[in-house]
Amino acid sequence: MEQTAPIISFKGVNKVYSNGTVGLKDISFDISRGQFLVVVGLSGAGKSTLLRTINRMHEITSGEITVEDESISDYKGKALRLLRRKIGMIFQGFNLINRSSVEKNVLSGRVSYYPTWKTIFGLFSKADKEKAVHSLARVNLAEKLYTRADELSGGQQQRVAIARTLMQDPKIILADEPVASLDPLTTKTVMDTLKRLNQEDGITVIVNLHSVALAREYADRIVGLRAGQLVYDQPIGNVAEGDLDQIYQTPEGAKA
Amino acid sequence: MSTPTIPRRSWAQRYHVKGIGWTVLMLVLLVASAQMTGVNVGMFFSNLGQFTNLLVRMSNPAWDYTTVIIQPLLETIQMAILGTTIGAAFAIPFAVLSASNLIHNRWLRGLTRLFLDLVRTLPDLLLAAIFVAIFGIGSTAGVVTLAIFSFGMVSKLFYEVIETIDMGPLEALESVGATKITIIWYAVLPQILNQFISYFLYTLEINVRASTVLGYLGAGGIGVFLQRSLNEFNYNQTAVIILATLVVVLVIDGVSNHLRRVLL
């Protein structure tokens, strides 16, 4: 497989929380454009932190992260919002606005293309309203346009969240444990949708997963985190059956 | 069959020392405060006769007085609606600024809360007296008083509601690249709107009752007539006013109960 230019690059990134807990420790690696990267590791290994440093939902303590060859650390205000606009994010808890319609939820993914006052009055262009229908159609939920979000099942809610992300025209999608609260069948639908967006639109997808089996099924490349450190990094072709056991060793076991 | 070993409770746990201790302490405080403030419970019972006397004199309501009080009663309701609406509208931005999950700046939050505490400290009767002095006798003074009174109360109720919301949608909107105001509009407002309405109606109900008292100070509404009937010892008219106010409060209570059921 030929190596394309990196879209995201970590250079010696450290993250220490204010209470002294080490979140990330000396992380350096590149993510190439169009890759489907899966991050595996135990709870508390730093997977969520790693993901959230890319769209600056979490700040880093030292080191540098570049997105499309630009250092993102100094972004403020509008520049930060524009960075976030091109990076979609999907959450374990779906994070939809439950009392609002599916349409409003999906359109909320587009707000960063409008001035604040227009978003308040809901003045979305006709083209964007059509885009919302189109985004929903891509996750096979167009008929739910006017349904209230909390009337949908978990798997449907996660697909609405994906449609919301599509409204951003993202170059990158970050998915933080997107299937952790879903059953096996809906898990497959959601993961297939992410894979399709990755292949059809060339969106770089970074997914945090607990399940090694899922990681092996969908990833182009798997990286492993343990206690905030990058302990594993292989393209899927090189991933062997027993490899991932070492990632899941407890920190105590690793030291022993 | 072997009985499972149950962990032993300590002596204090077994005899509920804590619960009994607190109850005794509360009783002691209660008796002590009654004595220090000179409340004479005996007097309450010995003078109960006068109270029954009053009730007897009210027991024959002058129903024809109803036509006289309808207009001022409507004015009272209008004052309450106006005051509550103005107060609640101003309360929203202050509630947002006081909510610890939205405003991370401790100083800004503290300052806003201090201001709200100050507003709540001012009793409504004092406010009415001040505004009657400023605006003269009439309903303007009443509306302003009710607006400030509702503002203080509603903003506290509102920010406590805001602090219980699910933060997930806020995170999602932030990750989309939305501005702070858009985030509040899209992710906070839909979550709190129903409870806002519920608290608004509750405040309205309180304000209807409060405005009867405010009329005493000349702040308009039914209270003026309440005072007049009492001064003239026309207890049969007083009875009509009380019953009419009761009807209004019951109606508002019914409406707000219904809305709450439909909305929540």
Interface residues (C-beta under 8 A of the other chain):
Chain A: N55 M57 L80 R81 L82 L83 R84 R85 I87 G88 M89 F91 G93 F94 N95 L96 I97 N98 R99 S100 K104 S108 G109 V111 S112 T116 T119 I120 A161 R164 Q168
Chain B: D166 G168 P169 E171 A172 L173 E174 S175 V176 G177 A178 T179 I181 T182 W185 Y186 A187 P190 Q191 L193 N194
